[in-house]
Amino acid sequence: MKFCWFTDVHVSDVPPSMRQENYSEEIFDMIRETADVCRKIKADYAIFGGDWFHSKVSSRVSHNLVNESLKVLDEFPCPILWLVGSHDVPYGRLDFMDKRPIGTLLRHPKVIYIDDCLS
């Protein structure tokens, strides 16, 4: 069985401090490269380690950013085992996830949310 691990992509509408203005574009390109690696190595699963979004505040994550995220997930040739990170849910409150942008990504057909390790 082959796995491809990636983590901490921190997509954001506004570049974090000390980052270039095309930050989001570069991050999505990197995620597409990860999907290409999965394709090349014929990965059975990709594993995402958490922190998809940079901001924990939902109002700072645009619908466009969520839509672009969903599109890039479509490019993966395999299922994605998904862990949540500290930036994915505020205050570590997993009960907030469905109401946050991360909840939308977790409903993507290629995403398998790994929650057993959190309880």
Biopython code that builds the backbone (N, CA, C, O; Angstrom):
import numpy as np
from Bio.PDB.StructureBuilder import StructureBuilder

atoms = [
    (1, "MET", "N", (0.838, -1.164, 0.000)),
    (1, "MET", "CA", (0.000, 0.000, 0.000)),
    (1, "MET", "C", (0.895, 1.243, 0.000)),
    (1, "MET", "O", (1.894, 1.296, 0.717)),
    (2, "LYS", "N", (0.528, 2.241, -0.811)),
    (2, "LYS", "CA", (1.333, 3.463, -0.915)),
    (2, "LYS", "C", (0.538, 4.650, -0.394)),
    (2, "LYS", "O", (-0.655, 4.798, -0.658)),
    (3, "PHE", "N", (1.247, 5.495, 0.358)),
    (3, "PHE", "CA", (0.657, 6.700, 0.927)),
    (3, "PHE", "C", (1.474, 7.913, 0.515)),
    (3, "PHE", "O", (2.678, 7.814, 0.280)),
    (4, "CYS", "N", (0.810, 9.053, 0.431)),
    (4, "CYS", "CA", (1.491, 10.334, 0.191)),
    (4, "CYS", "C", (1.000, 11.298, 1.270)),
    (4, "CYS", "O", (-0.196, 11.578, 1.353)),
    (5, "TRP", "N", (1.905, 11.802, 2.088)),
    (5, "TRP", "CA", (1.572, 12.661, 3.222)),
    (5, "TRP", "C", (1.807, 14.118, 2.844)),
    (5, "TRP", "O", (2.827, 14.459, 2.246)),
    (6, "PHE", "N", (0.846, 14.977, 3.202)),
    (6, "PHE", "CA", (1.064, 16.424, 3.098)),
    (6, "PHE", "C", (0.311, 17.082, 4.234)),
    (6, "PHE", "O", (-0.647, 16.517, 4.763)),
    (7, "THR", "N", (0.736, 18.267, 4.608)),
    (7, "THR", "CA", (0.148, 18.908, 5.779)),
    (7, "THR", "C", (0.390, 20.414, 5.766)),
    (7, "THR", "O", (1.230, 20.921, 5.022)),
    (8, "ASP", "N", (-0.361, 21.109, 6.600)),
    (8, "ASP", "CA", (-0.136, 22.533, 6.873)),
    (8, "ASP", "C", (-0.049, 23.392, 5.619)),
    (8, "ASP", "O", (0.930, 24.112, 5.419)),
    (9, "VAL", "N", (-1.071, 23.316, 4.778)),
    (9, "VAL", "CA", (-1.032, 24.124, 3.558)),
    (9, "VAL", "C", (-1.422, 25.579, 3.819)),
    (9, "VAL", "O", (-0.980, 26.471, 3.095)),
    (10, "HIS", "N", (-2.235, 25.831, 4.833)),
    (10, "HIS", "CA", (-2.578, 27.192, 5.270)),
    (10, "HIS", "C", (-3.048, 28.095, 4.130)),
    (10, "HIS", "O", (-2.526, 29.196, 3.954)),
    (11, "VAL", "N", (-4.032, 27.633, 3.356)),
    (11, "VAL", "CA", (-4.559, 28.491, 2.288)),
    (11, "VAL", "C", (-5.223, 29.719, 2.907)),
    (11, "VAL", "O", (-5.804, 29.659, 3.991)),
    (12, "SER", "N", (-5.117, 30.822, 2.190)),
    (12, "SER", "CA", (-5.602, 32.092, 2.732)),
    (12, "SER", "C", (-5.905, 33.062, 1.601)),
    (12, "SER", "O", (-5.213, 33.091, 0.583)),
    (13, "ASP", "N", (-6.950, 33.855, 1.797)),
    (13, "ASP", "CA", (-7.253, 34.916, 0.828)),
    (13, "ASP", "C", (-6.230, 36.035, 0.901)),
    (13, "ASP", "O", (-5.840, 36.604, -0.119)),
    (14, "VAL", "N", (-5.803, 36.342, 2.109)),
    (14, "VAL", "CA", (-4.821, 37.400, 2.347)),
    (14, "VAL", "C", (-3.507, 36.731, 2.738)),
    (14, "VAL", "O", (-3.471, 35.947, 3.687)),
    (15, "PRO", "N", (-2.439, 37.030, 2.022)),
    (15, "PRO", "CA", (-1.161, 36.387, 2.358)),
    (15, "PRO", "C", (-0.748, 36.669, 3.799)),
    (15, "PRO", "O", (-0.849, 37.804, 4.265)),
    (16, "PRO", "N", (-0.282, 35.640, 4.503)),
    (16, "PRO", "CA", (0.271, 35.886, 5.841)),
    (16, "PRO", "C", (1.451, 36.857, 5.742)),
    (16, "PRO", "O", (2.029, 37.037, 4.670)),
    (17, "SER", "N", (1.794, 37.466, 6.848)),
    (17, "SER", "CA", (2.897, 38.438, 6.825)),
    (17, "SER", "C", (4.171, 37.800, 6.277)),
    (17, "SER", "O", (4.451, 36.624, 6.510)),
    (18, "MET", "N", (4.907, 38.583, 5.567)),
    (18, "MET", "CA", (6.172, 38.182, 4.964)),
    (18, "MET", "C", (5.998, 37.217, 3.780)),
    (18, "MET", "O", (6.959, 36.567, 3.369)),
    (19, "ARG", "N", (4.783, 37.123, 3.233)),
    (19, "ARG", "CA", (4.536, 36.265, 2.076)),
    (19, "ARG", "C", (4.204, 37.115, 0.868)),
    (19, "ARG", "O", (3.790, 38.266, 1.007)),
    (20, "GLN", "N", (4.385, 36.552, -0.323)),
    (20, "GLN", "CA", (4.127, 37.274, -1.556)),
    (20, "GLN", "C", (2.629, 37.384, -1.833)),
    (20, "GLN", "O", (1.826, 36.625, -1.289)),
    (21, "GLU", "N", (2.273, 38.330, -2.677)),
    (21, "GLU", "CA", (0.863, 38.562, -2.995)),
    (21, "GLU", "C", (0.204, 37.386, -3.702)),
    (21, "GLU", "O", (-1.010, 37.217, -3.597)),
    (22, "ASN", "N", (0.966, 36.577, -4.412)),
    (22, "ASN", "CA", (0.393, 35.419, -5.111)),
    (22, "ASN", "C", (0.441, 34.158, -4.240)),
    (22, "ASN", "O", (0.488, 33.041, -4.754)),
    (23, "TYR", "N", (0.428, 34.346, -2.941)),
    (23, "TYR", "CA", (0.513, 33.258, -1.959)),
    (23, "TYR", "C", (-0.508, 32.157, -2.236)),
    (23, "TYR", "O", (-0.138, 30.987, -2.326)),
    (24, "SER", "N", (-1.792, 32.515, -2.373)),
    (24, "SER", "CA", (-2.837, 31.503, -2.569)),
    (24, "SER", "C", (-2.586, 30.687, -3.830)),
    (24, "SER", "O", (-2.713, 29.463, -3.825)),
    (25, "GLU", "N", (-2.235, 31.363, -4.889)),
    (25, "GLU", "CA", (-1.954, 30.683, -6.146)),
    (25, "GLU", "C", (-0.808, 29.680, -5.976)),
    (25, "GLU", "O", (-0.886, 28.555, -6.469)),
    (26, "GLU", "N", (0.242, 30.088, -5.285)),
    (26, "GLU", "CA", (1.382, 29.198, -5.062)),
    (26, "GLU", "C", (1.000, 27.993, -4.203)),
    (26, "GLU", "O", (1.452, 26.876, -4.454)),
    (27, "ILE", "N", (0.173, 28.225, -3.198)),
    (27, "ILE", "CA", (-0.242, 27.129, -2.322)),
    (27, "ILE", "C", (-1.087, 26.127, -3.111)),
    (27, "ILE", "O", (-0.871, 24.920, -3.006)),
    (28, "PHE", "N", (-2.048, 26.617, -3.900)),
    (28, "PHE", "CA", (-2.871, 25.702, -4.691)),
    (28, "PHE", "C", (-2.035, 24.950, -5.719)),
    (28, "PHE", "O", (-2.306, 23.781, -5.994)),
    (29, "ASP", "N", (-1.019, 25.603, -6.293)),
    (29, "ASP", "CA", (-0.106, 24.908, -7.207)),
    (29, "ASP", "C", (0.628, 23.782, -6.484)),
    (29, "ASP", "O", (0.809, 22.697, -7.036)),
    (30, "MET", "N", (1.052, 24.046, -5.244)),
    (30, "MET", "CA", (1.749, 23.026, -4.464)),
    (30, "MET", "C", (0.825, 21.837, -4.178)),
    (30, "MET", "O", (1.254, 20.684, -4.229)),
    (31, "ILE", "N", (-0.437, 22.127, -3.877)),
    (31, "ILE", "CA", (-1.387, 21.045, -3.604)),
    (31, "ILE", "C", (-1.624, 20.226, -4.879)),
    (31, "ILE", "O", (-1.740, 19.002, -4.820)),
    (32, "ARG", "N", (-1.695, 20.905, -6.027)),
    (32, "ARG", "CA", (-1.836, 20.189, -7.303)),
    (32, "ARG", "C", (-0.617, 19.304, -7.564)),
    (32, "ARG", "O", (-0.753, 18.198, -8.087)),
    (33, "GLU", "N", (0.563, 19.785, -7.205)),
    (33, "GLU", "CA", (1.775, 18.970, -7.352)),
    (33, "GLU", "C", (1.684, 17.726, -6.475)),
    (33, "GLU", "O", (2.130, 16.649, -6.868)),
    (34, "THR", "N", (1.107, 17.878, -5.288)),
    (34, "THR", "CA", (0.925, 16.728, -4.406)),
    (34, "THR", "C", (-0.016, 15.717, -5.052)),
    (34, "THR", "O", (0.231, 14.513, -4.994)),
    (35, "ALA", "N", (-1.087, 16.199, -5.664)),
    (35, "ALA", "CA", (-2.000, 15.299, -6.379)),
    (35, "ALA", "C", (-1.268, 14.598, -7.522)),
    (35, "ALA", "O", (-1.504, 13.416, -7.773)),
    (36, "ASP", "N", (-0.382, 15.317, -8.216)),
    (36, "ASP", "CA", (0.405, 14.711, -9.290)),
    (36, "ASP", "C", (1.336, 13.627, -8.748)),
    (36, "ASP", "O", (1.494, 12.578, -9.373)),
    (37, "VAL", "N", (1.947, 13.872, -7.599)),
    (37, "VAL", "CA", (2.818, 12.864, -6.982)),
    (37, "VAL", "C", (1.991, 11.613, -6.669)),
    (37, "VAL", "O", (2.428, 10.490, -6.922)),
    (38, "CYS", "N", (0.794, 11.823, -6.114)),
    (38, "CYS", "CA", (-0.089, 10.686, -5.820)),
    (38, "CYS", "C", (-0.367, 9.876, -7.089)),
    (38, "CYS", "O", (-0.377, 8.645, -7.068)),
    (39, "ARG", "N", (-0.589, 10.582, -8.171)),
    (39, "ARG", "CA", (-0.865, 9.927, -9.451)),
    (39, "ARG", "C", (0.365, 9.158, -9.932)),
    (39, "ARG", "O", (0.254, 8.013, -10.369)),
    (40, "LYS", "N", (1.534, 9.790, -9.851)),
    (40, "LYS", "CA", (2.762, 9.171, -10.355)),
    (40, "LYS", "C", (3.159, 7.934, -9.564)),
    (40, "LYS", "O", (3.607, 6.941, -10.137)),
    (41, "ILE", "N", (2.997, 7.993, -8.259)),
    (41, "ILE", "CA", (3.408, 6.840, -7.436)),
    (41, "ILE", "C", (2.272, 5.832, -7.269)),
    (41, "ILE", "O", (2.434, 4.792, -6.631)),
    (42, "LYS", "N", (1.117, 6.162, -7.857)),
    (42, "LYS", "CA", (-0.082, 5.320, -7.738)),
    (42, "LYS", "C", (-0.426, 5.091, -6.266)),
    (42, "LYS", "O", (-0.595, 3.961, -5.808)),
    (43, "ALA", "N", (-0.522, 6.211, -5.546)),
    (43, "ALA", "CA", (-0.831, 6.149, -4.115)),
    (43, "ALA", "C", (-2.223, 5.585, -3.898)),
    (43, "ALA", "O", (-3.158, 5.901, -4.633)),
    (44, "ASP", "N", (-2.347, 4.756, -2.888)),
    (44, "ASP", "CA", (-3.656, 4.244, -2.496)),
    (44, "ASP", "C", (-4.430, 5.294, -1.712)),
    (44, "ASP", "O", (-5.656, 5.380, -1.791)),
    (45, "TYR", "N", (-3.682, 6.091, -0.953)),
    (45, "TYR", "CA", (-4.277, 7.157, -0.147)),
    (45, "TYR", "C", (-3.304, 8.322, -0.041)),
    (45, "TYR", "O", (-2.089, 8.131, -0.011)),
    (46, "ALA", "N", (-3.856, 9.535, 0.015)),
    (46, "ALA", "CA", (-3.098, 10.703, 0.460)),
    (46, "ALA", "C", (-3.504, 10.903, 1.916)),
    (46, "ALA", "O", (-4.631, 10.593, 2.301)),
    (47, "ILE", "N", (-2.598, 11.413, 2.708)),
    (47, "ILE", "CA", (-2.904, 11.710, 4.106)),
    (47, "ILE", "C", (-2.647, 13.191, 4.311)),
    (47, "ILE", "O", (-1.544, 13.683, 4.077)),
    (48, "PHE", "N", (-3.689, 13.900, 4.756)),
    (48, "PHE", "CA", (-3.538, 15.320, 5.059)),
    (48, "PHE", "C", (-3.498, 15.480, 6.567)),
    (48, "PHE", "O", (-4.397, 15.025, 7.274)),
    (49, "GLY", "N", (-2.438, 16.138, 7.064)),
    (49, "GLY", "CA", (-2.183, 16.226, 8.498)),
    (49, "GLY", "C", (-2.816, 17.392, 9.229)),
    (49, "GLY", "O", (-2.608, 17.534, 10.434)),
    (50, "GLY", "N", (-3.583, 18.233, 8.547)),
    (50, "GLY", "CA", (-4.280, 19.316, 9.241)),
    (50, "GLY", "C", (-3.801, 20.699, 8.856)),
    (50, "GLY", "O", (-2.763, 20.860, 8.214)),
    (51, "ASP", "N", (-4.574, 21.692, 9.258)),
    (51, "ASP", "CA", (-4.332, 23.104, 8.968)),
    (51, "ASP", "C", (-4.443, 23.422, 7.478)),
    (51, "ASP", "O", (-3.489, 23.877, 6.847)),
    (52, "TRP", "N", (-5.630, 23.170, 6.940)),
    (52, "TRP", "CA", (-5.884, 23.537, 5.544)),
    (52, "TRP", "C", (-5.973, 25.050, 5.407)),
    (52, "TRP", "O", (-5.302, 25.644, 4.563)),
    (53, "PHE", "N", (-6.802, 25.667, 6.238)),
    (53, "PHE", "CA", (-6.959, 27.121, 6.186)),
    (53, "PHE", "C", (-5.990, 27.794, 7.144)),
    (53, "PHE", "O", (-5.641, 27.235, 8.184)),
    (54, "HIS", "N", (-5.562, 28.990, 6.789)),
    (54, "HIS", "CA", (-4.651, 29.734, 7.658)),
    (54, "HIS", "C", (-5.399, 30.383, 8.821)),
    (54, "HIS", "O", (-4.910, 30.399, 9.951)),
    (55, "SER", "N", (-6.575, 30.913, 8.541)),
    (55, "SER", "CA", (-7.323, 31.624, 9.574)),
    (55, "SER", "C", (-8.354, 30.712, 10.224)),
    (55, "SER", "O", (-9.056, 29.963, 9.543)),
    (56, "LYS", "N", (-8.436, 30.783, 11.543)),
    (56, "LYS", "CA", (-9.457, 30.042, 12.289)),
    (56, "LYS", "C", (-10.804, 30.749, 12.222)),
    (56, "LYS", "O", (-11.830, 30.160, 12.563)),
    (57, "VAL", "N", (-10.812, 31.999, 11.787)),
    (57, "VAL", "CA", (-12.018, 32.821, 11.772)),
    (57, "VAL", "C", (-12.741, 32.620, 10.432)),
    (57, "VAL", "O", (-12.214, 32.973, 9.377)),
    (58, "SER", "N", (-13.925, 32.062, 10.482)),
    (58, "SER", "CA", (-14.672, 31.737, 9.254)),
    (58, "SER", "C", (-14.908, 32.946, 8.361)),
    (58, "SER", "O", (-14.873, 32.824, 7.137)),
    (59, "SER", "N", (-15.147, 34.102, 8.951)),
    (59, "SER", "CA", (-15.421, 35.296, 8.146)),
    (59, "SER", "C", (-14.200, 35.755, 7.343)),
    (59, "SER", "O", (-14.327, 36.599, 6.457)),
    (60, "ARG", "N", (-13.034, 35.212, 7.643)),
    (60, "ARG", "CA", (-11.817, 35.546, 6.894)),
    (60, "ARG", "C", (-11.509, 34.527, 5.799)),
    (60, "ARG", "O", (-10.470, 34.597, 5.142)),
    (61, "VAL", "N", (-12.428, 33.580, 5.613)),
    (61, "VAL", "CA", (-12.272, 32.563, 4.569)),
    (61, "VAL", "C", (-13.405, 32.772, 3.568)),
    (61, "VAL", "O", (-14.574, 32.561, 3.890)),
    (62, "SER", "N", (-13.056, 33.186, 2.361)),
    (62, "SER", "CA", (-14.085, 33.501, 1.361)),
    (62, "SER", "C", (-14.688, 32.239, 0.753)),
    (62, "SER", "O", (-14.111, 31.153, 0.810)),
    (63, "HIS", "N", (-15.866, 32.422, 0.171)),
    (63, "HIS", "CA", (-16.497, 31.323, -0.562)),
    (63, "HIS", "C", (-15.605, 30.898, -1.723)),
    (63, "HIS", "O", (-15.516, 29.713, -2.044)),
    (64, "ASN", "N", (-14.954, 31.859, -2.342)),
    (64, "ASN", "CA", (-14.053, 31.553, -3.450)),
    (64, "ASN", "C", (-12.917, 30.635, -2.999)),
    (64, "ASN", "O", (-12.557, 29.697, -3.710)),
    (65, "LEU", "N", (-12.357, 30.901, -1.825)),
    (65, "LEU", "CA", (-11.265, 30.074, -1.308)),
    (65, "LEU", "C", (-11.754, 28.646, -1.036)),
    (65, "LEU", "O", (-11.049, 27.680, -1.328)),
    (66, "VAL", "N", (-12.943, 28.520, -0.484)),
    (66, "VAL", "CA", (-13.525, 27.193, -0.239)),
    (66, "VAL", "C", (-13.766, 26.487, -1.578)),
    (66, "VAL", "O", (-13.453, 25.305, -1.721)),
    (67, "ASN", "N", (-14.321, 27.206, -2.554)),
    (67, "ASN", "CA", (-14.578, 26.608, -3.869)),
    (67, "ASN", "C", (-13.294, 26.165, -4.554)),
    (67, "ASN", "O", (-13.246, 25.086, -5.144)),
    (68, "GLU", "N", (-12.254, 26.989, -4.482)),
    (68, "GLU", "CA", (-10.956, 26.601, -5.060)),
    (68, "GLU", "C", (-10.403, 25.373, -4.347)),
    (68, "GLU", "O", (-9.807, 24.499, -4.977)),
    (69, "SER", "N", (-10.599, 25.311, -3.042)),
    (69, "SER", "CA", (-10.147, 24.148, -2.273)),
    (69, "SER", "C", (-10.863, 22.884, -2.735)),
    (69, "SER", "O", (-10.236, 21.838, -2.905)),
    (70, "LEU", "N", (-12.164, 22.980, -2.936)),
    (70, "LEU", "CA", (-12.927, 21.819, -3.401)),
    (70, "LEU", "C", (-12.464, 21.372, -4.782)),
    (70, "LEU", "O", (-12.378, 20.174, -5.054)),
    (71, "LYS", "N", (-12.165, 22.335, -5.657)),
    (71, "LYS", "CA", (-11.683, 22.006, -7.007)),
    (71, "LYS", "C", (-10.349, 21.272, -6.959)),
    (71, "LYS", "O", (-10.138, 20.305, -7.692)),
    (72, "VAL", "N", (-9.454, 21.734, -6.096)),
    (72, "VAL", "CA", (-8.134, 21.101, -6.045)),
    (72, "VAL", "C", (-8.242, 19.701, -5.433)),
    (72, "VAL", "O", (-7.464, 18.815, -5.788)),
    (73, "LEU", "N", (-9.189, 19.491, -4.524)),
    (73, "LEU", "CA", (-9.387, 18.151, -3.982)),
    (73, "LEU", "C", (-9.890, 17.196, -5.062)),
    (73, "LEU", "O", (-9.587, 16.003, -5.029)),
    (74, "ASP", "N", (-10.658, 17.721, -6.023)),
    (74, "ASP", "CA", (-11.123, 16.914, -7.156)),
    (74, "ASP", "C", (-9.968, 16.323, -7.949)),
    (74, "ASP", "O", (-10.122, 15.280, -8.585)),
    (75, "GLU", "N", (-8.821, 16.972, -7.919)),
    (75, "GLU", "CA", (-7.679, 16.545, -8.728)),
    (75, "GLU", "C", (-6.937, 15.348, -8.151)),
    (75, "GLU", "O", (-6.095, 14.760, -8.830)),
    (76, "PHE", "N", (-7.233, 14.981, -6.916)),
    (76, "PHE", "CA", (-6.547, 13.832, -6.320)),
    (76, "PHE", "C", (-7.083, 12.540, -6.924)),
    (76, "PHE", "O", (-8.295, 12.367, -7.056)),
    (77, "PRO", "N", (-6.174, 11.629, -7.292)),
    (77, "PRO", "CA", (-6.597, 10.370, -7.906)),
    (77, "PRO", "C", (-6.994, 9.305, -6.886)),
    (77, "PRO", "O", (-7.393, 8.200, -7.254)),
    (78, "CYS", "N", (-6.881, 9.644, -5.610)),
    (78, "CYS", "CA", (-7.113, 8.670, -4.550)),
    (78, "CYS", "C", (-7.844, 9.335, -3.390)),
    (78, "CYS", "O", (-7.913, 10.562, -3.321)),
    (79, "PRO", "N", (-8.388, 8.537, -2.483)),
    (79, "PRO", "CA", (-9.010, 9.123, -1.295)),
    (79, "PRO", "C", (-7.968, 9.840, -0.432)),
    (79, "PRO", "O", (-6.779, 9.523, -0.466)),
    (80, "ILE", "N", (-8.450, 10.809, 0.339)),
    (80, "ILE", "CA", (-7.572, 11.582, 1.226)),
    (80, "ILE", "C", (-8.001, 11.331, 2.667)),
    (80, "ILE", "O", (-9.108, 11.692, 3.064)),
    (81, "LEU", "N", (-7.133, 10.719, 3.434)),
    (81, "LEU", "CA", (-7.362, 10.533, 4.864)),
    (81, "LEU", "C", (-7.053, 11.866, 5.529)),
    (81, "LEU", "O", (-5.963, 12.404, 5.336)),
    (82, "TRP", "N", (-7.974, 12.407, 6.300)),
    (82, "TRP", "CA", (-7.899, 13.806, 6.734)),
    (82, "TRP", "C", (-7.905, 13.928, 8.252)),
    (82, "TRP", "O", (-8.797, 13.417, 8.929)),
    (83, "LEU", "N", (-6.911, 14.603, 8.763)),
    (83, "LEU", "CA", (-6.852, 14.966, 10.176)),
    (83, "LEU", "C", (-7.100, 16.468, 10.292)),
    (83, "LEU", "O", (-6.751, 17.224, 9.385)),
    (84, "VAL", "N", (-7.689, 16.901, 11.379)),
    (84, "VAL", "CA", (-7.860, 18.343, 11.580)),
    (84, "VAL", "C", (-6.688, 18.881, 12.383)),
    (84, "VAL", "O", (-6.083, 18.175, 13.189)),
    (85, "GLY", "N", (-6.385, 20.154, 12.141)),
    (85, "GLY", "CA", (-5.296, 20.813, 12.854)),
    (85, "GLY", "C", (-5.805, 21.958, 13.704)),
    (85, "GLY", "O", (-7.005, 22.228, 13.756)),
    (86, "SER", "N", (-4.886, 22.621, 14.363)),
    (86, "SER", "CA", (-5.243, 23.703, 15.281)),
    (86, "SER", "C", (-5.854, 24.904, 14.575)),
    (86, "SER", "O", (-6.581, 25.674, 15.201)),
    (87, "HIS", "N", (-5.579, 25.082, 13.289)),
    (87, "HIS", "CA", (-6.165, 26.196, 12.536)),
    (87, "HIS", "C", (-7.504, 25.824, 11.911)),
    (87, "HIS", "O", (-8.211, 26.691, 11.400)),
    (88, "ASP", "N", (-7.851, 24.561, 11.948)),
    (88, "ASP", "CA", (-9.081, 24.110, 11.296)),
    (88, "ASP", "C", (-10.329, 24.361, 12.126)),
    (88, "ASP", "O", (-11.404, 24.595, 11.573)),
    (89, "VAL", "N", (-10.202, 24.315, 13.429)),
    (89, "VAL", "CA", (-11.359, 24.550, 14.309)),
    (89, "VAL", "C", (-10.948, 25.487, 15.442)),
    (89, "VAL", "O", (-9.886, 25.307, 16.038)),
    (90, "PRO", "N", (-11.765, 26.471, 15.739)),
    (90, "PRO", "CA", (-11.413, 27.393, 16.824)),
    (90, "PRO", "C", (-11.474, 26.711, 18.187)),
    (90, "PRO", "O", (-12.396, 25.948, 18.474)),
    (91, "TYR", "N", (-10.494, 26.995, 19.005)),
    (91, "TYR", "CA", (-10.436, 26.520, 20.381)),
    (91, "TYR", "C", (-10.463, 24.998, 20.489)),
    (91, "TYR", "O", (-10.807, 24.457, 21.540)),
    (92, "GLY", "N", (-10.102, 24.307, 19.410)),
    (92, "GLY", "CA", (-10.122, 22.852, 19.432)),
    (92, "GLY", "C", (-11.517, 22.268, 19.554)),
    (92, "GLY", "O", (-11.667, 21.094, 19.892)),
    (93, "ARG", "N", (-12.527, 23.058, 19.288)),
    (93, "ARG", "CA", (-13.930, 22.640, 19.442)),
    (93, "ARG", "C", (-14.405, 21.913, 18.185)),
    (93, "ARG", "O", (-14.818, 22.537, 17.207)),
    (94, "LEU", "N", (-14.338, 20.602, 18.231)),
    (94, "LEU", "CA", (-14.741, 19.807, 17.083)),
    (94, "LEU", "C", (-16.229, 19.946, 16.776)),
    (94, "LEU", "O", (-16.658, 19.719, 15.645)),
    (95, "ASP", "N", (-17.014, 20.318, 17.786)),
    (95, "ASP", "CA", (-18.452, 20.497, 17.554)),
    (95, "ASP", "C", (-18.736, 21.729, 16.690)),
    (95, "ASP", "O", (-19.869, 21.909, 16.243)),
    (96, "PHE", "N", (-17.733, 22.583, 16.444)),
    (96, "PHE", "CA", (-17.878, 23.743, 15.574)),
    (96, "PHE", "C", (-17.637, 23.398, 14.101)),
    (96, "PHE", "O", (-17.981, 24.188, 13.222)),
    (97, "MET", "N", (-17.056, 22.235, 13.824)),
    (97, "MET", "CA", (-16.568, 21.943, 12.477)),
    (97, "MET", "C", (-17.629, 22.040, 11.389)),
    (97, "MET", "O", (-17.363, 22.607, 10.330)),
    (98, "ASP", "N", (-18.806, 21.510, 11.619)),
    (98, "ASP", "CA", (-19.834, 21.534, 10.575)),
    (98, "ASP", "C", (-20.233, 22.940, 10.174)),
    (98, "ASP", "O", (-20.726, 23.150, 9.066)),
    (99, "LYS", "N", (-20.032, 23.893, 11.047)),
    (99, "LYS", "CA", (-20.433, 25.274, 10.767)),
    (99, "LYS", "C", (-19.279, 26.121, 10.246)),
    (99, "LYS", "O", (-19.428, 27.330, 10.067)),
    (100, "ARG", "N", (-18.169, 25.517, 10.008)),
    (100, "ARG", "CA", (-16.966, 26.212, 9.556)),
    (100, "ARG", "C", (-16.609, 25.791, 8.131)),
    (100, "ARG", "O", (-17.104, 24.773, 7.647)),
    (101, "PRO", "N", (-15.761, 26.558, 7.461)),
    (101, "PRO", "CA", (-15.333, 26.179, 6.103)),
    (101, "PRO", "C", (-14.723, 24.772, 6.038)),
    (101, "PRO", "O", (-14.886, 24.072, 5.039)),
    (102, "ILE", "N", (-14.033, 24.366, 7.087)),
    (102, "ILE", "CA", (-13.418, 23.034, 7.077)),
    (102, "ILE", "C", (-14.485, 21.947, 6.968)),
    (102, "ILE", "O", (-14.244, 20.897, 6.372)),
    (103, "GLY", "N", (-15.664, 22.196, 7.542)),
    (103, "GLY", "CA", (-16.754, 21.232, 7.462)),
    (103, "GLY", "C", (-17.187, 20.959, 6.030)),
    (103, "GLY", "O", (-17.570, 19.839, 5.693)),
    (104, "THR", "N", (-17.127, 21.981, 5.192)),
    (104, "THR", "CA", (-17.460, 21.818, 3.774)),
    (104, "THR", "C", (-16.442, 20.899, 3.103)),
    (104, "THR", "O", (-16.817, 20.024, 2.323)),
    (105, "LEU", "N", (-15.169, 21.092, 3.400)),
    (105, "LEU", "CA", (-14.134, 20.243, 2.795)),
    (105, "LEU", "C", (-14.250, 18.800, 3.265)),
    (105, "LEU", "O", (-14.006, 17.870, 2.497)),
    (106, "LEU", "N", (-14.621, 18.618, 4.523)),
    (106, "LEU", "CA", (-14.734, 17.260, 5.060)),
    (106, "LEU", "C", (-15.875, 16.476, 4.411)),
    (106, "LEU", "O", (-15.908, 15.248, 4.502)),
    (107, "ARG", "N", (-16.797, 17.160, 3.766)),
    (107, "ARG", "CA", (-17.894, 16.488, 3.067)),
    (107, "ARG", "C", (-17.551, 16.172, 1.606)),
    (107, "ARG", "O", (-18.367, 15.587, 0.894)),
    (108, "HIS", "N", (-16.365, 16.550, 1.162)),
    (108, "HIS", "CA", (-15.949, 16.236, -0.206)),
    (108, "HIS", "C", (-15.897, 14.713, -0.369)),
    (108, "HIS", "O", (-15.444, 14.014, 0.538)),
    (109, "PRO", "N", (-16.354, 14.192, -1.511)),
    (109, "PRO", "CA", (-16.411, 12.732, -1.695)),
    (109, "PRO", "C", (-15.073, 12.004, -1.587)),
    (109, "PRO", "O", (-15.054, 10.807, -1.299)),
    (110, "LYS", "N", (-13.962, 12.692, -1.810)),
    (110, "LYS", "CA", (-12.660, 12.020, -1.717)),
    (110, "LYS", "C", (-12.059, 12.061, -0.320)),
    (110, "LYS", "O", (-11.038, 11.425, -0.060)),
    (111, "VAL", "N", (-12.692, 12.810, 0.578)),
    (111, "VAL", "CA", (-12.143, 12.989, 1.938)),
    (111, "VAL", "C", (-12.728, 11.967, 2.889)),
    (111, "VAL", "O", (-13.939, 11.757, 2.948)),
    (112, "ILE", "N", (-11.826, 11.331, 3.637)),
    (112, "ILE", "CA", (-12.206, 10.426, 4.714)),
    (112, "ILE", "C", (-11.683, 11.056, 6.002)),
    (112, "ILE", "O", (-10.485, 11.018, 6.285)),
    (113, "TYR", "N", (-12.585, 11.627, 6.765)),
    (113, "TYR", "CA", (-12.192, 12.307, 8.007)),
    (113, "TYR", "C", (-11.841, 11.284, 9.077)),
    (113, "TYR", "O", (-12.649, 10.416, 9.408)),
    (114, "ILE", "N", (-10.648, 11.392, 9.608)),
    (114, "ILE", "CA", (-10.183, 10.474, 10.654)),
    (114, "ILE", "C", (-10.444, 11.143, 11.986)),
    (114, "ILE", "O", (-9.703, 12.031, 12.408)),
    (115, "ASP", "N", (-11.506, 10.707, 12.645)),
    (115, "ASP", "CA", (-11.848, 11.333, 13.915)),
    (115, "ASP", "C", (-11.691, 10.407, 15.101)),
    (115, "ASP", "O", (-11.805, 10.863, 16.238)),
    (116, "ASP", "N", (-11.436, 9.136, 14.889)),
    (116, "ASP", "CA", (-11.315, 8.196, 15.999)),
    (116, "ASP", "C", (-10.171, 8.538, 16.947)),
    (116, "ASP", "O", (-10.246, 8.253, 18.142)),
    (117, "CYS", "N", (-9.120, 9.143, 16.418)),
    (117, "CYS", "CA", (-7.972, 9.455, 17.262)),
    (117, "CYS", "C", (-8.216, 10.681, 18.133)),
    (117, "CYS", "O", (-7.397, 10.988, 18.999)),
    (118, "LEU", "N", (-9.313, 11.381, 17.925)),
    (118, "LEU", "CA", (-9.569, 12.599, 18.664)),
    (118, "LEU", "C", (-10.457, 12.381, 19.877)),
    (118, "LEU", "O", (-10.578, 13.279, 20.711)),
    (119, "SER", "N", (-11.074, 11.235, 19.999)),
    (119, "SER", "CA", (-12.000, 11.030, 21.116)),
    (119, "SER", "C", (-11.384, 10.191, 22.221)),
    (119, "SER", "O", (-12.035, 9.928, 23.232)),
]
sb = StructureBuilder()
sb.init_structure("model")
sb.init_model(0)
sb.init_chain("A")
sb.init_seg("    ")
for serial, (resi, resn, name, xyz) in enumerate(atoms, 1):
    if name == "N":
        sb.init_residue(resn, " ", resi, " ")
    sb.init_atom(name, np.array(xyz, "f"), 0.0, 1.0, " ", f" {name:<3s}", serial, name[0])
structure = sb.get_structure()
